[in-house]
Amino acid sequence: MFDIECLLYPQFNHCNVVGIFYLSTRSSELLAKVDVLKDMLVFRDHPNQCIGLFDTGEIATAIKCICTA
């Protein structure tokens, strides 16, 4: 993904490379689960954003299922 010699330069953005590498090693299924989990946590913390979509029990069940799957 990058030239190893770049690591020798102080201007090299190693955090960015590590982040890109981390994301590239994750499966699309895992990334999709994380996206759904983030949405469910937002709905749990801000129930007014999901009026008519889910009730609190459904949100809690979804969170539990995602975290234990």
C-alpha positions as CSV (number, residue, x, y, z in Angstrom):
1,M,0.0,0.0,0.0
2,F,3.0,2.3,0.5
3,D,6.7,2.4,0.1
4,I,8.4,1.1,3.3
5,E,11.0,3.9,3.1
6,C,8.2,6.4,3.7
7,L,8.2,5.3,7.4
8,L,11.6,7.1,7.7
9,Y,10.1,10.5,6.9
10,P,8.6,12.5,9.8
11,Q,6.0,13.9,7.4
12,F,4.6,10.4,6.7
13,N,1.1,10.1,8.1
14,H,1.4,6.7,9.7
15,C,-1.9,7.0,11.5
16,N,-3.7,7.3,8.2
17,V,-2.0,4.2,6.8
18,V,-2.8,2.2,10.0
19,G,-6.4,3.3,9.8
20,I,-6.7,2.4,6.1
21,F,-5.0,-1.0,6.7
22,Y,-7.4,-1.7,9.7
23,L,-10.5,-0.9,7.6
24,S,-9.2,-3.0,4.7
25,T,-8.7,-6.1,6.8
26,R,-12.3,-6.1,8.1
27,S,-15.0,-8.0,6.3
28,S,-17.9,-6.1,4.7
29,E,-20.2,-8.2,6.9
30,L,-18.5,-6.9,10.1
31,L,-18.5,-3.3,8.8
32,A,-22.3,-3.6,8.1
33,K,-22.9,-5.0,11.6
34,V,-21.0,-2.1,13.1
35,D,-23.0,0.4,11.0
36,V,-26.3,-1.1,12.2
37,L,-25.0,-1.2,15.8
38,K,-24.2,2.5,15.6
39,D,-27.7,3.3,14.3
40,M,-29.3,1.2,17.1
41,L,-27.2,3.0,19.7
42,V,-28.3,6.4,18.3
43,F,-31.9,5.3,18.4
44,R,-31.5,4.0,22.0
45,D,-30.0,7.3,23.1
46,H,-32.3,9.5,21.0
47,P,-35.6,7.6,20.8
48,N,-37.3,10.6,19.2
49,Q,-35.3,9.9,16.0
50,C,-37.0,6.5,15.5
51,I,-40.6,7.2,16.3
52,G,-42.7,4.6,14.4
53,L,-39.7,2.5,13.5
54,F,-38.7,0.6,16.6
55,D,-39.8,0.5,20.3
56,T,-37.2,0.3,23.1
57,G,-37.5,-3.4,23.4
58,E,-36.7,-4.0,19.7
59,I,-33.8,-1.7,19.9
60,A,-32.4,-3.5,23.0
61,T,-32.9,-6.9,21.3
62,A,-31.1,-5.7,18.1
63,I,-28.2,-4.4,20.1
64,K,-27.9,-7.7,22.0
65,C,-28.1,-9.8,18.9
66,I,-25.5,-7.7,17.1
67,C,-23.1,-7.8,20.0
68,T,-23.4,-11.6,20.6
69,A,-23.4,-12.7,17.0
